[in-house]
Every structure is written in structure tokens, then in C-alpha cells.
Amino acid sequence: MNTNRRQFLRNASLSLGSLGLLSTTAFAAEPKSKTTAKVGGLSGPSFAKKSSMKLGAVTYNIAMDWDVPTIIRNCTEAKFDGVELRTSHKHGVEVTLSKAERAEVKQRFADSPVALWSLGSAFDFHTPDQAKLRKDIEATKEYILLGQDVGATGVKVRPNGLPKEVPVEKTLEQIGRSLREIGEFAQGHGQQIRMEVHGAGTQLVTNAKAILDFADHPNVGACWNSNQTDLQGDGWDYNFNLIKKKIFTVHLRDLYLEDYPFRKLLNGLVETGFTGFTFAEIPESQDPVRVMKYFRSLWLAYQGLL
């Protein structure tokens, strides 16, 4: 009886010891959980740097039929931080507004949690017609004054192609020099110039960099446009690194699209210390606020914040 009891206790002790060893080994083998960082009340995996980017919407196209009160209401509900008002849409924030109307627009946004961050113009400076070029430059200056009056922080402009009859280098230089003149003017009115990486040929990041180099002005930067051409040439990483320090704003297409590295883009922006706006430039919807909420969730998740 005593022998059996001693044998039982010995076996039990060995078994418990083995379990303890297994338990310790299991904990040692299990990868350490990522530390979490809180941003906007949400917890998620901690990255090398904490994200300070903001999320906004371009009125092209999801909000093209919204007036200013609707923009503010919907962006507030979807927890979007700001907006870029693209010209010719229902919001009506155009150079034709009177001083009083401009002040009213400014006050509406000031009284809301939504920032009027940018005005989206359609001016471009690639034309070989020098009279038209001068007209577009002067019209952009009027738009800059509008931005100042309504409380925006900058104006989006764009190149829109490369005329076949003109050497590429000459067109890139013309666009850059035009942006320098506009950038100097805008600086005196508290506005940035954000050149959208846009247009046939001019949307190539190598050409966008050449334009920015010709502009050579601290107040002139890029609006990264999330084009498929960002993947061409030496690849996305190379192209992003070319102008990452000159990115002032970002346009995002639908984040679910698998043919573009949106997660890499967002985390690349975080690593550069980008604190500006990334704008959803997405199609209109019959249920827009719900779509915007989904967009925001994916935007957060791609940064490890959700």
C-alpha cells in the first residue's frame, strides 16, 4: 500500500513537472504580442511612428451633389476630418462669391468639426498657348484669394498632359516655373500649392518630380494621386521615395482595390512623418455615409489603429 502510494505520488510529480515544462515552453515559443498604441480612442498594433494623418473627402465624386451644410453634416457623421472642395460642384464655393458669402462659408466650417482644407481647381499649365497659360496663372491667383477668404489652407492645381508638338523637358519646365510664380503669390496669402500628380505623361512620378524641381519653392508640393502609374518604371517604392518629402496632400481611391499598395502608402506616409490630409476620392453612392464609415475603418485598419 505504502509502496503503491509512493509510486503514485512520484508519477504525479513527474507529470505535473512535465506539464509545467510544457507550459513554460509554450509561452516561450509564442511570439510576443505587439504593443498597442491609442489614436483617436482606438487601439491597434504599434508602428515605429504614431500616425498623425487626417482623413477627408474630395467632393469629386461622392459629394458632388452636396451643398456646404450637407458636406459638414455627412463628414461629421462619418468622422471625416475635412474636405477638399472640387470646383464646379454643388457646394458653390467659387470665385464668384461675394465677400459676405465667403465669410459665411468660412464661419460654417469654423463652427463645425470639419476643416475646409483645400480647394480643388482644374487649372493646368502645360498648354503651349502662352496667352492661355498667362490667363490660367492669373485665374489661379484669384482662386488662391478665394481660399484665403473661405479659410482653406491651400489650392490643388494640376498638369493635364504633354503636348506632342513640344519637347517633354520644355513642358515640364514651363509647368514648374508657373507653379513657382503661383507658389510665391500663395505664400503671401497663407495658402499652399498642391500639384496633383495627374494627366497623361505628367502623372508619371519621375515627371512630377521634375516639375517640382523646376518649381523649386517650399510652398509648392505634390498631391499624391494613387495612380496605377506609380507602380511603373523602377516600382512603387522607388517612385514614392522620389517625392515623399514633397507630398502635401493625398488622394485615395477605393481602399479595397487590390491592384494598388494602399497599406504600404499609408504606412510609408506615417514613416515620413506626414501629418496632412489623405482625401477619399471615390465614386458617388446611394448610401454615402455608410460607405464613408467603411472607408474610414479600412483607413484605420491599414495603419494598425483598429
C-alpha positions as CSV (number, residue, x, y, z in Angstrom):
1,M,0.0,0.0,0.0
2,N,2.8,2.4,1.0
3,T,4.9,1.4,-2.0
4,N,1.9,2.0,-4.3
5,R,1.2,5.3,-2.7
6,R,4.8,6.5,-3.0
7,Q,4.9,5.3,-6.7
8,F,1.6,7.2,-7.4
9,L,2.9,10.5,-5.9
10,R,6.2,10.1,-7.7
11,N,4.4,9.6,-11.1
12,A,2.1,12.5,-10.4
13,S,5.0,14.8,-9.5
14,L,6.8,13.9,-12.8
15,S,3.6,14.5,-14.8
16,L,3.0,17.9,-13.2
17,G,6.6,18.8,-13.7
18,S,6.2,17.9,-17.4
19,L,3.1,20.0,-17.7
20,G,5.0,22.9,-16.1
21,L,7.8,22.5,-18.6
22,L,5.3,22.3,-21.5
23,S,3.6,25.4,-20.2
24,T,6.8,27.4,-19.9
25,T,8.0,26.2,-23.3
26,A,4.7,27.2,-24.9
27,F,4.9,30.7,-23.5
28,A,8.5,31.0,-24.7
29,A,7.6,29.8,-28.2
30,E,4.6,32.1,-28.5
31,P,5.5,35.3,-30.3
32,K,5.3,38.4,-28.1
33,S,2.1,40.3,-28.7
34,K,2.6,43.7,-30.4
35,T,2.3,46.7,-28.1
36,T,-0.7,48.8,-28.7
37,A,-1.0,52.5,-29.4
38,K,-4.1,54.6,-28.8
39,V,-5.0,57.0,-31.5
40,G,-8.4,58.7,-31.6
41,G,-9.6,56.3,-28.8
42,L,-8.8,53.2,-30.8
43,S,-6.1,50.6,-30.0
44,G,-4.0,48.8,-32.5
45,P,-0.5,47.5,-33.3
46,S,2.2,50.0,-32.5
47,F,4.3,51.1,-35.5
48,A,7.7,52.8,-35.5
49,K,5.9,56.1,-35.6
50,K,2.4,57.1,-34.5
51,S,0.1,58.2,-37.2
52,S,-1.0,61.8,-37.2
53,M,-2.6,61.8,-40.6
54,K,-6.1,63.1,-41.1
55,L,-8.9,61.7,-43.3
56,G,-11.0,63.9,-45.6
57,A,-13.2,63.7,-48.7
58,V,-12.9,65.2,-52.1
59,T,-16.3,66.3,-53.4
60,Y,-15.3,64.5,-56.6
61,N,-17.4,62.4,-56.9
62,I,-19.1,61.1,-53.7
63,A,-20.1,64.6,-52.6
64,M,-20.5,66.4,-55.9
65,D,-24.2,67.0,-55.3
66,W,-23.9,68.2,-51.7
67,D,-24.2,71.8,-50.6
68,V,-22.0,73.0,-47.7
69,P,-24.3,72.1,-44.9
70,T,-24.7,68.6,-46.2
71,I,-20.9,68.2,-46.6
72,I,-20.5,69.3,-43.0
73,R,-23.3,67.0,-41.7
74,N,-22.2,63.9,-43.6
75,C,-18.5,64.3,-42.9
76,T,-19.2,64.8,-39.2
77,E,-21.4,61.7,-39.0
78,A,-18.7,59.6,-40.8
79,K,-15.9,61.1,-38.7
80,F,-14.1,62.6,-41.6
81,D,-11.8,65.5,-40.5
82,G,-12.0,67.7,-43.6
83,V,-12.8,68.2,-47.2
84,E,-11.4,69.3,-50.5
85,L,-14.0,71.3,-52.5
86,R,-13.5,70.5,-56.1
87,T,-14.6,73.3,-58.4
88,S,-17.9,73.1,-60.4
89,H,-19.8,71.1,-57.7
90,K,-23.0,71.9,-55.9
91,H,-21.2,73.4,-52.9
92,G,-20.8,76.6,-54.9
93,V,-17.6,77.8,-53.3
94,E,-16.3,79.6,-56.4
95,V,-14.6,82.9,-57.2
96,T,-18.0,84.4,-58.0
97,L,-18.9,84.5,-54.2
98,S,-19.1,87.9,-52.6
99,K,-17.1,88.9,-49.6
100,A,-20.1,88.3,-47.3
101,E,-20.7,84.9,-48.9
102,R,-17.1,83.9,-48.5
103,A,-17.2,84.9,-44.8
104,E,-20.3,82.8,-44.3
105,V,-18.6,79.7,-45.8
106,K,-15.6,80.3,-43.6
107,Q,-17.8,80.6,-40.5
108,R,-19.9,77.5,-41.3
109,F,-16.7,75.4,-41.3
110,A,-15.2,77.2,-38.3
111,D,-18.3,76.3,-36.3
112,S,-18.0,72.6,-37.2
113,P,-15.6,69.8,-36.6
114,V,-14.9,69.6,-40.3
115,A,-11.9,71.6,-41.8
116,L,-12.1,73.2,-45.2
117,W,-8.6,72.2,-46.0
118,S,-8.3,72.5,-49.7
119,L,-9.9,74.0,-52.9
120,G,-9.6,71.7,-55.9
121,S,-9.1,73.8,-59.0
122,A,-8.9,72.4,-62.6
123,F,-6.2,74.8,-63.7
124,D,-3.2,73.3,-65.6
125,F,-0.1,74.9,-67.1
126,H,1.1,72.6,-69.8
127,T,-0.5,74.5,-72.7
128,P,1.9,75.7,-75.5
129,D,-0.5,78.7,-75.9
130,Q,1.3,81.4,-73.9
131,A,-1.8,83.6,-73.7
132,K,-3.9,80.8,-72.3
133,L,-1.0,80.0,-69.9
134,R,-1.0,83.5,-68.5
135,K,-4.8,83.5,-68.2
136,D,-4.7,80.3,-66.2
137,I,-2.0,81.6,-63.9
138,E,-3.9,84.8,-63.2
139,A,-7.1,82.7,-62.6
140,T,-5.3,80.5,-60.2
141,K,-4.3,83.6,-58.2
142,E,-8.0,84.6,-57.9
143,Y,-8.7,81.1,-56.6
144,I,-5.9,81.5,-54.1
145,L,-7.6,84.6,-52.8
146,L,-10.8,82.6,-52.5
147,G,-9.0,80.0,-50.5
148,Q,-7.8,82.7,-48.1
149,D,-11.2,84.2,-47.7
150,V,-13.0,80.9,-47.0
151,G,-10.4,79.7,-44.6
152,A,-8.8,77.0,-46.7
153,T,-5.1,76.2,-46.4
154,G,-4.2,75.6,-50.0
155,V,-5.2,75.1,-53.6
156,K,-4.9,72.0,-55.7
157,V,-3.7,72.5,-59.3
158,R,-2.7,70.0,-61.9
159,P,-0.8,69.4,-65.1
160,N,-3.0,67.5,-67.5
161,G,-0.8,66.2,-70.2
162,L,2.2,66.7,-72.5
163,P,1.6,68.4,-75.8
164,K,3.0,66.2,-78.6
165,E,4.4,69.2,-80.5
166,V,6.6,70.4,-77.6
167,P,9.7,68.6,-76.1
168,V,8.8,67.0,-72.8
169,E,11.5,68.7,-70.9
170,K,10.3,72.1,-72.1
171,T,6.7,71.4,-70.9
172,L,7.8,70.1,-67.5
173,E,10.0,73.3,-67.1
174,Q,7.0,75.5,-68.1
175,I,4.7,73.9,-65.6
176,G,7.4,74.1,-62.8
177,R,8.1,77.8,-63.5
178,S,4.4,78.5,-63.5
179,L,4.0,76.8,-60.1
180,R,6.9,78.8,-58.7
181,E,5.2,82.1,-59.6
182,I,1.9,80.8,-58.1
183,G,3.6,79.4,-55.1
184,E,5.2,82.8,-54.3
185,F,1.9,84.5,-54.7
186,A,0.1,81.9,-52.5
187,Q,2.7,82.2,-49.8
188,G,1.7,85.8,-49.2
189,H,-1.9,84.7,-48.7
190,G,-1.4,81.8,-46.3
191,Q,-2.0,79.1,-49.0
192,Q,-0.1,76.1,-50.2
193,I,0.1,75.0,-53.8
194,R,-0.6,71.3,-54.2
195,M,0.2,69.9,-57.6
196,E,-1.9,66.8,-58.3
197,V,0.2,64.0,-59.9
198,H,-2.2,63.9,-62.9
199,G,-2.5,63.8,-66.6
200,A,-1.2,61.6,-69.5
201,G,2.5,61.6,-69.1
202,T,2.6,64.1,-66.3
203,Q,1.2,61.5,-63.9
204,L,4.5,59.6,-64.1
205,V,6.2,60.3,-60.8
206,T,9.5,60.9,-62.4
207,N,7.9,63.7,-64.4
208,A,6.1,65.0,-61.3
209,K,9.5,65.2,-59.6
210,A,11.0,67.1,-62.5
211,I,8.2,69.7,-62.3
212,L,8.7,70.1,-58.6
213,D,12.4,70.5,-59.1
214,F,11.8,73.2,-61.7
215,A,9.4,74.9,-59.3
216,D,11.9,74.8,-56.5
217,H,9.8,76.5,-54.0
218,P,9.0,75.4,-50.4
219,N,5.3,76.4,-50.8
220,V,4.8,74.1,-53.8
221,G,4.4,70.4,-53.2
222,A,2.6,67.3,-54.5
223,C,-0.9,65.9,-54.2
224,W,-0.1,62.2,-54.4
225,N,-2.9,60.7,-56.6
226,S,-2.6,57.0,-56.1
227,N,-2.3,56.3,-59.8
228,Q,-1.5,52.9,-61.3
229,T,1.4,54.6,-63.0
230,D,3.0,54.9,-59.5
231,L,4.0,51.2,-60.0
232,Q,5.7,51.7,-63.3
233,G,9.4,52.1,-64.0
234,D,11.5,51.1,-61.1
235,G,8.5,50.3,-59.0
236,W,6.3,51.8,-56.3
237,D,8.9,52.2,-53.6
238,Y,11.4,54.0,-55.8
239,N,8.7,56.3,-57.1
240,F,7.3,57.1,-53.6
241,N,10.8,57.8,-52.3
242,L,11.4,60.3,-55.2
243,I,8.9,62.8,-53.9
244,K,7.8,61.6,-50.4
245,K,9.3,64.7,-48.7
246,K,7.2,67.0,-51.0
247,I,3.8,65.4,-50.5
248,F,1.4,68.0,-49.1
249,T,-1.9,66.1,-49.6
250,V,-3.0,62.7,-50.9
251,H,-5.9,61.4,-53.0
252,L,-7.1,57.9,-52.2
253,R,-9.2,55.7,-54.5
254,D,-11.3,52.8,-53.0
255,L,-9.0,51.2,-50.5
256,Y,-10.4,47.7,-51.2
257,L,-8.7,47.7,-54.7
258,E,-6.0,45.1,-54.6
259,D,-4.1,46.4,-57.6
260,Y,-2.6,49.3,-55.6
261,P,-0.5,49.1,-52.3
262,F,-2.6,51.3,-50.2
263,R,-1.4,49.8,-46.9
264,K,2.2,50.4,-48.0
265,L,1.3,54.0,-49.0
266,L,-0.4,54.8,-45.6
267,N,2.4,53.3,-43.6
268,G,5.0,55.0,-45.8
269,L,3.4,58.3,-45.1
270,V,3.4,57.6,-41.4
271,E,7.2,56.8,-41.6
272,T,7.9,60.1,-43.3
273,G,6.1,62.0,-40.5
274,F,3.2,63.1,-42.8
275,T,0.6,65.0,-40.8
276,G,-1.6,66.3,-43.6
277,F,-4.8,65.1,-45.2
278,T,-5.5,61.9,-47.1
279,F,-8.7,62.5,-49.1
280,A,-11.1,59.9,-50.3
281,E,-11.7,60.5,-54.0
282,I,-14.3,57.8,-54.5
283,P,-17.5,57.2,-56.6
284,E,-20.9,58.5,-55.6
285,S,-23.2,56.2,-53.7
286,Q,-26.8,55.8,-52.8
287,D,-25.7,55.2,-49.2
288,P,-22.7,57.6,-49.0
289,V,-22.3,58.0,-45.2
290,R,-22.2,54.2,-44.8
291,V,-19.6,53.9,-47.5
292,M,-17.6,56.7,-45.8
293,K,-17.7,54.9,-42.5
294,Y,-16.4,51.7,-44.1
295,F,-13.7,53.7,-45.8
296,R,-12.6,55.2,-42.5
297,S,-12.5,51.8,-40.8
298,L,-10.2,50.4,-43.5
299,W,-8.1,53.5,-43.5
300,L,-7.6,53.0,-39.7
301,A,-7.0,49.3,-40.0
302,Y,-4.3,49.7,-42.7
303,Q,-2.4,51.8,-40.2
304,G,-2.9,49.3,-37.4
305,L,-5.2,51.6,-35.5
306,L,-8.3,49.4,-35.5
